[in-house]
Amino acid sequence: MVFRGHSEYLHCIVTRNSANQVVTGSEDGTARIWDCRSGKCVQIIGLQKSKKVKRSSYAVRCIALDESES
């Protein structure tokens, strides 16, 4: 399955086994939660981009989940 949505390359991928989801973090400054059954993005988490901030300043470079995967 192909997950389409990020406009830049990925830095991290984490699975949420309890919810059958994948969470991705990208150079585009967003984290996305994907449903593995449909391949669709179910939530986008990100900051508003500013023209004054360098691209690398708002990249999502790491994602961690606690034991509850919440």
ROSE-4610 file (N, C-alpha, C; in Angstrom, 1 decimal, always signed):
// ROSE-4610
residu = [M/M/M/V/V/V/F/F/F/R/R/R/G/G/G/H/H/H/S/S/S/E/E/E/Y/Y/Y/L/L/L/H/H/H/C/C/C/I/I/I/V/V/V/T/T/T/R/R/R/N/N/N/S/S/S/A/A/A/N/N/N/Q/Q/Q/V/V/V/V/V/V/T/T/T/G/G/G/S/S/S/E/E/E/D/D/D/G/G/G/T/T/T/A/A/A/R/R/R/I/I/I/W/W/W/D/D/D/C/C/C/R/R/R/S/S/S/G/G/G/K/K/K/C/C/C/V/V/V/Q/Q/Q/I/I/I/I/I/I/G/G/G/L/L/L/Q/Q/Q/K/K/K/S/S/S/K/K/K/K/K/K/V/V/V/K/K/K/R/R/R/S/S/S/S/S/S/Y/Y/Y/A/A/A/V/V/V/R/R/R/C/C/C/I/I/I/A/A/A/L/L/L/D/D/D/E/E/E/S/S/S/E/E/E/S/S/S]
num = [1/1/1/2/2/2/3/3/3/4/4/4/5/5/5/6/6/6/7/7/7/8/8/8/9/9/9/10/10/10/11/11/11/12/12/12/13/13/13/14/14/14/15/15/15/16/16/16/17/17/17/18/18/18/19/19/19/20/20/20/21/21/21/22/22/22/23/23/23/24/24/24/25/25/25/26/26/26/27/27/27/28/28/28/29/29/29/30/30/30/31/31/31/32/32/32/33/33/33/34/34/34/35/35/35/36/36/36/37/37/37/38/38/38/39/39/39/40/40/40/41/41/41/42/42/42/43/43/43/44/44/44/45/45/45/46/46/46/47/47/47/48/48/48/49/49/49/50/50/50/51/51/51/52/52/52/53/53/53/54/54/54/55/55/55/56/56/56/57/57/57/58/58/58/59/59/59/60/60/60/61/61/61/62/62/62/63/63/63/64/64/64/65/65/65/66/66/66/67/67/67/68/68/68/69/69/69/70/70/70]
x = [+0.8/+0.0/+0.9/+0.5/+1.2/+0.5/+1.2/+0.6/+1.0/+0.1/+0.5/-0.1/+0.8/+0.3/+1.5/+2.6/+3.7/+4.3/+4.7/+5.3/+6.8/+7.4/+8.9/+9.2/+10.5/+10.9/+10.6/+10.5/+10.2/+11.5/+11.3/+12.3/+12.1/+10.8/+10.5/+9.1/+9.0/+7.8/+7.7/+6.5/+6.2/+4.8/+4.7/+3.4/+2.7/+1.4/+0.4/-0.3/+0.2/-0.4/-1.8/-2.0/-3.4/-4.5/-4.1/-5.1/-4.9/-4.0/-3.7/-3.4/-2.5/-2.1/-0.6/-0.2/+1.2/+1.3/+2.3/+2.5/+3.8/+3.8/+5.0/+5.3/+6.6/+7.1/+7.9/+7.7/+8.3/+9.1/+9.9/+10.6/+9.6/+8.4/+7.4/+6.8/+7.2/+6.8/+5.5/+5.1/+3.9/+4.1/+3.3/+3.2/+1.8/+1.7/+0.4/+0.2/-1.1/-1.6/-2.3/-1.9/-2.5/-3.2/-4.4/-5.1/-4.5/-4.0/-3.3/-4.3/-5.6/-6.6/-6.9/-7.1/-7.6/-6.4/-5.3/-4.2/-4.4/-5.5/-5.8/-5.3/-4.9/-4.5/-5.7/-5.7/-6.8/-6.6/-5.3/-5.1/-3.7/-3.7/-2.4/-2.1/-0.9/-0.5/+0.7/+0.6/+1.7/+1.6/+2.7/+2.8/+2.5/+2.0/+1.9/+3.3/+3.5/+4.8/+5.0/+6.2/+6.5/+7.6/+7.5/+8.5/+9.9/+9.9/+11.1/+11.8/+11.2/+11.8/+12.4/+13.6/+14.2/+13.4/+13.4/+12.7/+13.1/+14.4/+14.9/+14.5/+14.0/+13.6/+12.3/+11.4/+10.1/+9.9/+10.9/+10.8/+10.4/+9.6/+9.3/+10.4/+11.3/+12.5/+12.3/+11.4/+11.3/+9.9/+9.4/+8.1/+8.2/+7.7/+7.7/+6.3/+6.0/+4.7/+4.9/+4.0/+4.1/+3.5/+3.6/+3.1/+1.6/+0.8/-0.6/-0.8/+0.3/+0.3/-0.6/-0.8/-1.7/-0.9]
y = [-1.2/+0.0/+1.2/+2.3/+3.5/+4.6/+5.2/+6.3/+7.6/+8.4/+9.7/+10.9/+11.9/+13.1/+14.0/+13.5/+14.4/+15.0/+16.3/+17.0/+16.9/+16.4/+16.3/+14.8/+14.5/+13.2/+12.9/+11.6/+11.2/+11.1/+11.4/+11.3/+10.1/+9.8/+8.7/+8.1/+6.8/+6.0/+5.2/+5.2/+4.5/+3.8/+2.5/+1.8/+1.9/+2.0/+1.9/+0.6/-0.5/-1.8/-1.9/-1.3/-1.4/-0.8/+0.2/+0.9/+0.6/-0.3/-0.6/+0.7/+1.5/+2.7/+2.9/+3.8/+4.2/+5.7/+6.2/+7.6/+8.0/+9.0/+9.4/+10.9/+11.2/+12.5/+12.9/+14.1/+14.5/+15.9/+16.1/+17.3/+18.5/+18.1/+19.2/+19.8/+19.4/+20.0/+19.4/+18.2/+17.6/+16.2/+15.7/+14.3/+13.9/+12.7/+12.2/+10.9/+10.6/+9.3/+8.7/+7.5/+6.7/+5.5/+5.2/+4.0/+2.9/+1.8/+0.8/+0.0/+0.0/-0.8/-0.1/+1.2/+2.0/+2.7/+3.0/+3.7/+5.2/+5.7/+7.1/+7.8/+9.0/+9.8/+10.2/+9.9/+10.2/+11.5/+11.9/+13.1/+13.7/+15.1/+15.8/+16.7/+16.6/+17.4/+18.2/+19.5/+20.4/+21.8/+22.5/+23.9/+24.7/+26.0/+26.9/+27.3/+27.3/+27.6/+29.1/+29.6/+31.0/+31.2/+32.2/+32.5/+32.9/+33.3/+33.6/+32.4/+31.3/+30.1/+29.2/+28.7/+27.7/+26.4/+25.8/+24.5/+23.5/+23.4/+22.4/+22.7/+23.9/+24.3/+23.7/+23.3/+22.8/+21.4/+20.7/+19.3/+18.4/+17.4/+16.4/+15.3/+15.3/+14.4/+13.1/+13.1/+12.0/+11.9/+10.6/+10.4/+9.3/+9.4/+8.3/+8.2/+6.9/+6.6/+6.0/+6.2/+5.6/+4.2/+3.4/+2.0/+1.9/+2.9/+2.9/+3.2/+3.6/+4.0/+5.2/+6.0/+7.2/+8.4]
z = [+0.0/+0.0/+0.0/-0.7/-0.8/+0.0/+0.9/+1.7/+1.2/+0.6/+0.0/+0.8/+0.9/+1.7/+2.0/+2.5/+2.8/+1.6/+1.7/+0.5/+0.5/+1.6/+1.7/+2.2/+2.4/+2.8/+4.2/+4.6/+5.9/+6.8/+8.1/+9.1/+10.0/+10.2/+11.2/+10.9/+11.3/+11.1/+12.4/+13.0/+14.2/+14.0/+14.5/+14.4/+15.7/+15.5/+16.6/+16.4/+17.0/+16.7/+17.3/+18.4/+19.0/+18.2/+17.4/+16.5/+15.1/+14.7/+13.3/+12.5/+13.1/+12.5/+12.4/+11.5/+11.3/+11.5/+12.3/+12.5/+11.8/+10.9/+10.2/+10.5/+10.5/+10.7/+9.5/+9.0/+7.8/+7.8/+6.9/+6.7/+6.4/+6.0/+5.6/+6.9/+8.1/+9.3/+9.9/+9.3/+9.8/+10.3/+11.2/+11.6/+11.1/+10.6/+10.1/+10.7/+10.9/+11.4/+10.3/+9.9/+8.8/+9.3/+8.7/+8.9/+7.9/+8.5/+7.7/+6.9/+7.2/+6.5/+5.2/+5.3/+4.1/+3.4/+4.1/+3.5/+3.5/+4.2/+4.3/+5.5/+5.4/+6.5/+7.3/+8.6/+9.5/+10.3/+10.5/+11.2/+10.8/+10.7/+10.4/+11.6/+12.1/+13.2/+12.7/+12.8/+12.4/+12.8/+12.6/+12.9/+11.7/+11.9/+10.7/+10.3/+9.0/+8.4/+8.4/+8.7/+8.6/+7.6/+6.8/+5.8/+6.5/+7.7/+8.4/+9.0/+9.0/+9.7/+8.6/+8.8/+7.8/+7.8/+6.7/+6.5/+7.6/+7.8/+8.8/+10.2/+10.5/+11.8/+12.2/+11.3/+11.6/+11.2/+10.8/+10.5/+11.7/+11.5/+12.6/+12.4/+13.3/+13.2/+14.0/+15.0/+15.9/+16.5/+16.6/+17.2/+18.2/+19.3/+20.3/+20.9/+21.2/+21.8/+23.2/+24.1/+25.4/+25.3/+26.4/+26.4/+25.9/+26.2/+25.8/+24.3/+23.7/+22.3/+22.0/+23.0/+22.8/+22.6]
